[in-house]
Amino acid sequence: SFFLAIFGLISLFLNFLNLEKIDFVFIFIILPLLMIFLKKELHLQFVDNAYNDFRIVVIASFFTALFYAFYGLFFTYNEILNLELFSRKIIAYKSASFVYFDFLSEFLHFISNLKFFIFSYFGYLGFRVLNFIFDFFNFFMFCSLLAFVFNFVLKIKIKIIVLFLCFIMVLGSYFLKEQRNNALKSEQEQILLWMNNFDFLKDNNLSLIQKEKDLFEKDLKDLREIFKKNAFEIGIWWFSKEKEDLEKRINESLK
């Protein structure tokens, strides 16, 4: 239970770092309203036991996550990412003055866009379906953890106070100005370099690359031998077949 609680707190913290404004509407308006509705409507449907709260938490979280996933499917535009778009997207993460929060925000923003980049390989339909599934399960887990907190808070008689405070938090999120990073950092540049190299290796035959490398080294060695010749020997070499072969190989390499 202790480790599960620690995992839950870490999960909540990381999700809060990466929330968008619309996410606050779902977790602070829709989720508590659903829980109040279910507590009222299903109160007489369940036998009074210790599992009732758990059932309400699961049902409320399920429908909140489902609404969220459908909202993302129909009203949020997440474009299919190629490497160029991905390199631009990862720059604009939510920056923070505290260095550890800034690093976590950068990391979570990178993971989020990496998810879109990987899903893009499955085509437009696959991209939309996978994104819907991921949004649902991720938000369901997040809402489930948060719903346990709401379940405890909503035990007070004057529930309108909780809803009012939630509304203030949502409203405040829309008035807070976000600070976004606008420059490519060294670690981002290094990651993009690795991905560029991987993309290059994926599109090319490794044995062919090695063969071209060997030919290039051979051409360089032949050129080095030319520099050792005197003017008379270079003159003879200039009209030889060896010179024509070397020139042909260099032209092919340049192509």
C-alpha positions in Angstrom: 0.0 0.0 0.0 2.9 2.4 0.8 4.6 1.9 -2.5 1.3 2.1 -4.4 0.6 5.4 -2.7 4.1 6.7 -3.6 3.5 5.6 -7.2 0.1 7.3 -7.2 1.6 10.6 -5.9 4.4 10.5 -8.5 1.9 9.8 -11.2 -0.3 12.7 -10.1 2.6 15.1 -9.9 4.0 14.2 -13.4 0.5 14.4 -15.0 -0.1 17.8 -13.4 3.2 19.1 -14.9 2.0 18.2 -18.4 -1.7 19.3 -18.2 -3.2 21.6 -20.8 -6.0 24.1 -20.0 -8.8 21.8 -21.3 -7.6 19.0 -19.0 -8.4 21.1 -16.0 -12.0 21.3 -17.1 -12.3 17.5 -17.2 -10.6 16.8 -13.9 -12.0 19.7 -11.8 -15.4 20.2 -13.3 -16.6 17.0 -15.1 -15.1 14.5 -12.7 -16.4 15.9 -9.4 -19.9 16.6 -11.0 -20.0 13.0 -12.2 -19.0 11.7 -8.7 -21.8 13.8 -7.0 -24.3 12.6 -9.6 -23.3 8.9 -9.1 -23.3 9.2 -5.3 -26.8 10.5 -5.5 -28.3 8.3 -8.2 -26.6 5.0 -7.3 -26.8 5.3 -3.6 -29.9 3.0 -3.5 -28.6 0.7 -6.2 -25.7 -0.7 -4.2 -25.8 -2.7 -1.0 -24.2 -0.6 1.7 -20.6 -1.9 1.9 -17.0 -0.7 1.8 -16.7 -1.2 -2.0 -19.3 1.5 -2.9 -16.8 4.3 -3.0 -14.5 2.3 -5.2 -17.3 1.5 -7.6 -18.2 5.2 -7.9 -14.5 6.2 -8.4 -14.1 3.7 -11.2 -17.4 4.5 -13.0 -16.8 8.3 -12.7 -13.2 7.9 -13.9 -14.2 5.7 -16.8 -16.8 8.1 -18.2 -14.5 11.1 -17.6 -11.7 9.4 -19.5 -14.1 8.3 -22.2 -15.4 11.9 -22.7 -11.8 13.2 -22.7 -10.7 10.6 -25.3 -13.6 11.5 -27.6 -12.9 15.2 -27.2 -9.3 14.6 -28.2 -10.5 12.5 -31.2 -13.0 15.0 -32.6 -11.9 18.4 -31.3 -8.2 18.3 -30.9 -5.9 18.4 -33.9 -2.7 16.4 -33.4 -0.9 16.3 -36.7 1.1 13.3 -38.0 4.8 14.0 -37.2 7.8 13.5 -39.5 11.3 14.1 -38.1 11.3 17.8 -39.2 8.0 18.5 -37.4 9.0 16.5 -34.4 12.2 18.6 -34.1 10.1 21.8 -34.0 7.5 20.4 -31.6 9.9 19.4 -28.9 11.3 22.9 -28.5 8.2 24.6 -27.1 7.8 22.9 -23.7 6.5 24.6 -20.6 9.6 26.1 -19.0 10.0 26.6 -15.2 12.4 28.7 -13.1 13.1 25.7 -10.9 15.7 23.6 -12.7 14.3 20.2 -11.8 10.7 21.1 -12.7 12.1 22.5 -16.0 13.9 19.3 -16.8 10.8 17.2 -15.9 8.6 19.4 -18.1 11.1 19.1 -21.0 11.2 15.3 -20.6 7.4 14.9 -20.4 6.9 17.1 -23.4 9.5 15.1 -25.4 7.9 11.8 -24.4 4.4 13.2 -25.5 5.7 14.2 -28.9 7.7 11.0 -29.3 4.4 9.1 -28.8 2.9 11.1 -31.7 6.0 10.5 -33.8 5.9 6.7 -33.2 2.1 6.6 -33.8 2.6 8.4 -37.1 4.3 5.3 -38.6 0.9 3.5 -38.5 -0.8 6.0 -41.0 -3.6 8.4 -40.4 -6.2 5.9 -39.2 -3.8 4.1 -36.9 -2.5 7.4 -35.6 -6.0 8.4 -34.5 -7.0 5.1 -33.1 -3.8 4.6 -31.1 -4.0 8.2 -29.8 -7.6 7.6 -28.7 -6.7 4.4 -26.8 -3.6 6.0 -25.2 -5.6 9.1 -24.1 -8.3 7.0 -22.6 -6.1 4.7 -20.5 -3.7 7.4 -19.4 -6.5 9.8 -18.4 -8.5 6.9 -16.7 -5.5 6.1 -14.5 -5.0 9.8 -13.7 -8.7 10.4 -12.9 -8.9 7.2 -10.8 -6.1 8.5 -8.5 -7.6 12.0 -8.3 -11.1 10.6 -7.8 -10.0 9.0 -4.5 -9.1 12.5 -3.3 -12.4 13.9 -4.5 -14.2 11.0 -2.8 -12.8 12.0 0.5 -13.4 15.8 0.0 -16.9 15.4 -1.3 -18.0 13.8 2.0 -18.6 17.3 3.4 -22.3 18.4 3.4 -21.8 21.7 1.5 -20.5 20.2 -1.7 -21.0 23.5 -3.6 -17.9 24.9 -1.8 -15.8 22.1 -3.4 -17.3 22.8 -6.8 -16.8 26.5 -6.4 -13.1 26.0 -5.6 -12.7 23.7 -8.5 -14.2 26.3 -10.8 -11.8 28.9 -9.5 -8.9 26.6 -10.2 -10.1 26.0 -13.8 -10.7 29.7 -14.3 -7.3 30.5 -12.9 -5.6 28.1 -15.3 -7.0 30.1 -18.3 -5.7 33.4 -16.9 -2.2 32.2 -16.0 0.4 33.0 -18.6 2.4 30.0 -19.7 6.2 30.3 -20.3 7.4 28.3 -23.2 10.9 27.5 -24.2 11.8 28.9 -27.7 15.3 27.7 -28.3 16.7 24.3 -29.2 18.7 23.0 -26.2 21.9 21.0 -26.5 20.4 17.8 -25.2 17.5 18.2 -27.7 19.9 18.7 -30.5 21.9 15.6 -29.5 18.7 13.5 -29.4 17.7 14.8 -32.9 21.1 13.9 -34.2 20.7 10.4 -33.0 17.2 10.1 -34.5 18.6 11.6 -37.8 21.3 8.9 -37.8 18.7 6.2 -37.0 16.5 7.5 -39.8 19.4 7.4 -42.2 20.4 3.9 -41.3 16.7 2.8 -41.6 16.5 4.1 -45.2 19.9 2.7 -46.3 21.5 -0.7 -46.6 24.3 -1.0 -44.0 26.4 -3.3 -46.2 26.1 -0.7 -49.0 27.2 2.1 -46.7 30.2 0.0 -45.6 31.1 -0.7 -49.2 31.0 3.0 -50.1 33.1 3.8 -47.1 35.8 1.2 -48.2 35.8 2.6 -51.7 36.2 6.2 -50.4 39.1 5.2 -48.2 40.7 3.4 -51.2 40.3 6.6 -53.3 41.9 8.7 -50.5 44.9 6.3 -50.3 45.3 6.5 -54.1 45.3 10.3 -53.9 47.9 10.2 -51.1 50.2 8.1 -53.4 49.9 10.7 -56.1 51.2 13.4 -53.8 54.4 11.3 -53.4 55.1 11.4 -57.2 57.3 14.0 -58.8 56.1 16.2 -61.7 57.3 13.8 -64.4 55.6 10.8 -62.8 52.4 12.8 -62.3 52.5 13.8 -66.0 52.7 10.1 -67.0 50.0 9.2 -64.5 47.7 11.9 -65.9 47.3 10.1 -69.2 47.1 6.6 -67.6 44.0 4.4 -67.2 44.6 4.5 -63.4 43.8 8.2 -63.4 40.6 7.6 -65.4 39.5 4.9 -63.0 40.1 7.1 -60.0 38.2 10.0 -61.5 35.3 7.7 -62.4 35.1 6.4 -58.8 35.2 9.9 -57.3 32.4 11.1 -59.6 30.3 8.1 -58.6 30.9 8.8 -54.9 30.0 12.5 -55.4 26.7 11.4 -57.0 
